[in-house]
Amino acid sequence: MTTKIDQAQHYTVPPEDVFAMLSDPEFVERKCLASGSIEASADVTSEDATTTIVSRRVLPAKLPGFAKKFVGETLTLVETQRWGDADPDGSRRGTFVVDFGNNPISFTGEVLLTADGDGSKVETRGDLKCTVPFVGGKIEGVATEWITKYLDKEQRVGTEWLDG
């Protein structure tokens, strides 16, 4: 089973400013910690026309019993985003992979940063997949709710960051 996620965030600044925020390790760590991570780290590298952002976060496994037995007390996520060079209007396209370690779940997709009126829009489009027989759909439901809340928190932290 696969669950599609398509969520947009809106900011009141141009794409160049949003990308500067998204690729700042301090911001990446801040948004991870704001979403309940126990630990968070970020590494950003640029080579040729590609910027790679790798974040690692450890979260308490606040999951229903049926899902917790697959995960344990904590969940370690490593997200890798690879962004291409900016278009003349500041727009960018990137891909992402979220590695859940030994857990039978994956989240992959693309991130689009575009101009939106006087501001910017960041759209996350991805496929969430759990390969556990019988309860995979339930686990995807829990994960979808968690990812949606995380992206909402990223929006709030990002707005505060840009306003500060």
N, C-alpha and C positions, 0 to 999 in steps of 0.2 A: 504494500500500500504506500502511496505517496500523497503528501499534503502540500498544496501550493500556498506560498506566502507572498503577498504583494502589499507592501506598506510604504507610504510616503511620509517624509518629514519636510517641513517648510521652514525656511529661514529668511530673514529680512535683509540679508547681505548678499553680494554677488558670489558666484561659484568659486572664484579664486580665494575669497576669505573663508568659505566653508571648507574647501579642500585643505587650506592651511591649518584649520582647526582639526579636521579629521586625521591629518597626518602628523599631528603633534603628539609625541609619546605621553606627555603629561595629560592631555585631554583624554587619550585612549584609556589610561589608567584611571582617571577620574570617573569616566562613564562606567567603567567596569565596577569600581568600588561603590558607586552610587546605586548600582543595580543589585547590591547584596553580596558581591564577591568578598571572600575572606582574604584573598591575595590577588594581586593583578600586576602584570608587567607588560611592557610594550617595546617593540623594536621597529624602527622605520629605516629602510634603506632605499636609496635611489640609484638606479643604474640605467644608463641610456635613457629611454623614454618611459621607463617603468618605475613606479614607486610601490614598494612592498611593505605592508604593515602587518606585523605578527603580534597578536595579543594572546596572552596566557592568563587565564583566570581560574581560580578555585572557588567553587560555590558550595554552600551546604545543600545537600540533596533533600530539598523540601518536596518530596514526591509521595504519592499514595503508596501503600504497602506493596501492591503488585509490581510497581515500577522500581521501588527502592531496592528490592532484592537483586535486581540486575546491576545497580549502580553502586550501592554502598552508602556511607555517610556523607561523602563529598563527591563532587563531580568536577573534573578538570577539563576545561575546554581550551583548545588552541585554535584561534581564528586567523586565517591568512587571507589578506586582501591584496590583490595585484591590480594597480591602477595604471591605465595608459596615460599618455601625454595629453595635455589640455588642447581642446579645439580653440579657435580664435575667440569664441565667446566665453571661454572658461569652462565649458562643459567637459566632462570626463566620463569614461566608462571603465568599470572594474569588475573583477570576478572575486568570489569568496568561497572558501571552504572552511567549515567548522568541523574540527576533529574532536570527537567525544571520547578519545582514548579507546579502551577495549570494549566500549559499550556499543550495542547493535543499532546505532542511530547515526544518521548523517544529515548535514544541511549544507547545500551548495547552491550557488546561483550567481546573480550579477547585481551590481550596484550602479545606478545611473545618477550622475550629478548634472543638473541642467539649470539654465536660467529660467526663472519663473516670475514674470512681471518684473518688479523692482528687486526681487530677491532670488532665492534658489530653492530647488526641490532635490531631495535625495530619495531615490526610490530603490528599495530592496526587494528583489524578486528572487525567490528561491524555492527549492524542492526539499522538503523534509521527509526523510524515509526511515522507518524502523523495521527491522527484519525479524522481530520476535513473533513467532506464530501465535495466533489467537488474541494476544493483548497488544500487538503492534499498533493498532488503530488508537487504542486508549493512550498508549505512551505518546504517539504523535499528537493527540489532543492536548495532553499536558504540556508537551514541548512547544506546541504552537502558541498556547497561552503564555508560556514563559518568554518566548521570542518576541511576541507582540508587546508584552510589558517591557522587555528590555529595550526595544526600539522606541517605545514611548518615553522611557526614562532617558535614552540617548537624546531625544528631541529636547526634553526639558533641560538637561545638563548642557547641551549645545547652545540653546537659547541664552542660558545664564552666562556661558563662556563668552559668547559673542557680545552680549550686553555689558559684560564686566570690563 
